[in-house]
Amino acid sequence: MLTHILLVEDDLRLVELTAEYLRKNGFKVTTETRGDAAENRILAENPDLVVLDVMLPGKDGFEICRSIRPKYKGVILMFTARDEDLDQILGLELGADDYIAKPAQPRLLLARIKALLRRFTPAEGVPPSSDGANELSFGSFSISQSTRNAYLGDTQIDLTTAEFDLLWLLALNAGSILSRDDLLQELRGIGFDGIDRSIDARISRLRRKLGDDPENPTRIKTVRGKGYLFSKHDW
């Protein structure tokens, strides 16, 4: 079965060219040009991945992302205006898995989509991590790479694809400091350019979901000038 991508974009020429390119590369592609129709389409069709523009007629991409994220478990890749850091951070804060600036070269968009889909693998197809660990636990917290679930006590933590990947990587390296460059290289295959705030935005969301004090976090600690450290003990 072909991987299904729903392309939500109101630029008809861009929709046509992008959809044709993705279909030639083996994807099933459906399209939607109106924001006020996109939410129902996403939830009804349940595509594997949504490419979601920010500026849409009827309802913008941020509103759509905020509304569908609790109910849609697939991947959300947002189209953002070039150099609009606030757009990128807001999209990630609302639960998008990644973003790409417009205009995007088709090959770059394809590469980003493939990278996201590789990370979003059904549980039975997840290989063990490099050190053989598939499940980790620290006090009341547990996380499983095999099922892609995390629990705090008996409560399952609702995580997006990107949030799970970041949390797993942090937990796998518990007690060690990981820099933004380490995290970006591992998760997205790119280095830290001194500007990208995507890791910071996801850390902020993870802290809220883990019940960590944003003013004085103890579970995912900030080590000034170095990076982030997942605690082994404060659970």
Beta strands, then each sheet from edge to edge (+ up, - down):
strand 1: 4-8
strand 2: 28-32
strand 3: 49-53
strand 4: 75-81
strand 5: 98-102
strand 6: 135-138
strand 7: 141-144
strand 8: 149-152
strand 9: 155-156
strand 10: 177-178
strand 11: 220-223
strand 12: 227-230
sheet 1: 2+ 1+ 3+ 4+ 5+
sheet 2: 6+ 7- 8+ 9-
sheet 3: 10+ 12- 11+
end
